[in-house]
């Protein structure tokens, strides 16, 4: 059977663990909030109404691409493209190409940042592999001007960070929704986790400051995450109705 992402790929390792996936989307949730195209996420009203549900919907599509066979992955990508085309038709204007690239760049960057935070430094070849997988996703969707190599992507990612981000009214509202849906304790955990993975420009726009009190906990978590206490801590990060979905991320990885 042919896969979109080979079975021995580091991308499967990255996306095969719930804690890594949660950090990927913690970082993306922060950067989404300050992206100049965040109003597109507000157009249907679904994101502010249910940010956690949208998170798990996005996770499901991403994992289908990473773990499915080639036909299944390409079908998932085509479905994502069709959903966005429908939103564009409803609004009567296209989503900017740079906004599509921004989303791909988030998946690339936070996949690397989250794994290196919780596991180990990636080699240059492994980082290039992450870039290649999501670059192929973008090209399948018809996103233009994706750099040809990981080395060429690095300065382009920095340009996007410098040009495409700002703090807006949507930023403030989205964080209010995060807090409302998570509750005050989990919301503070989200903020501390985001501080550990976001680039400096995102941290500055969100007023995060330089340090996270969660930082010293990470080495302890790495050493003890096989224990029941750490498993409980991970599943407690989100409300009860999402805990089964968190657990299923690891279960699905084990099956694959």
Residue pairs with C-beta under 8 A, 6 or more apart in sequence:
1 69
2 69
2 70
3 68
3 69
3 70
3 73
4 65
4 66
4 68
4 69
4 70
4 72
4 73
4 74
4 133
4 136
5 11
5 12
5 65
5 66
5 67
5 73
5 133
6 12
7 256
9 129
9 133
10 115
10 122
10 126
10 129
10 130
11 66
11 111
11 129
11 130
11 133
12 66
12 67
12 253
12 256
13 115
14 20
14 24
14 111
14 114
14 115
14 130
15 21
15 24
15 62
15 63
15 66
15 67
15 111
15 253
16 67
16 249
16 250
16 252
16 253
16 256
17 118
17 249
17 250
17 253
18 234
18 246
18 247
18 249
18 250
19 118
19 221
19 225
19 234
20 114
20 115
20 118
20 119
21 59
21 63
21 114
21 249
22 193
22 234
22 237
22 246
23 110
23 113
23 114
23 117
23 118
23 193
23 196
23 197
24 107
24 110
24 111
24 114
25 55
25 58
25 59
25 110
26 190
26 193
26 194
26 197
27 106
27 109
27 110
27 113
27 114
27 194
27 197
27 198
28 106
28 107
28 110
29 51
29 55
29 178
29 190
29 194
30 194
30 198
30 202
30 206
31 102
31 106
31 110
31 165
31 198
31 199
31 202
32 38
32 41
32 106
32 174
33 170
33 171
33 174
33 175
33 206
34 165
34 166
34 167
34 168
34 171
34 202
34 205
34 206
35 99
35 102
35 164
35 165
36 99
36 164
36 165
36 166
36 168
37 95
37 96
37 98
37 99
37 102
37 164
38 168
38 170
38 171
38 174
39 170
40 87
40 91
40 95
40 99
41 47
41 170
41 174
42 48
42 170
43 87
43 90
43 91
44 87
44 90
46 54
47 54
47 174
47 177
48 173
48 174
48 177
50 181
51 174
51 177
51 178
51 181
52 181
52 182
52 238
52 239
52 242
56 242
56 245
59 249
61 76
61 79
61 80
62 107
63 249
63 252
64 72
64 73
64 76
65 73
65 76
65 77
65 137
66 73
66 133
67 252
67 253
67 256
68 76
74 140
77 137
77 140
77 141
78 140
80 141
81 140
81 141
81 142
84 95
84 100
87 95
88 94
88 95
97 143
97 144
97 145
98 160
98 163
98 164
99 164
100 138
100 141
100 143
101 138
101 143
101 145
101 146
101 156
101 160
102 160
102 164
104 134
104 135
104 137
104 138
104 143
104 146
105 153
105 156
105 157
105 160
107 134
107 137
108 130
108 131
108 134
108 135
108 153
108 157
109 157
109 199
110 197
111 130
111 134
112 122
112 127
112 130
113 197
114 197
115 122
116 122
117 196
117 197
117 218
118 218
118 221
118 222
119 222
122 130
124 150
127 150
128 149
128 150
131 149
131 150
131 153
132 150
135 146
135 147
135 153
138 146
139 146
146 153
147 153
147 156
161 199
161 201
161 202
162 201
165 201
165 202
165 205
166 205
167 205
167 206
171 205
171 206
178 187
178 190
179 187
181 239
182 190
182 238
182 239
183 239
186 237
186 238
186 239
189 214
189 237
191 208
192 212
192 213
192 214
193 212
193 214
194 206
194 208
195 203
195 208
195 209
195 211
195 212
195 214
196 212
196 214
196 215
196 218
198 206
198 208
203 209
203 210
221 230
221 233
224 230
225 231
225 234
234 246
235 243
235 246
235 247
236 243
237 246
238 246
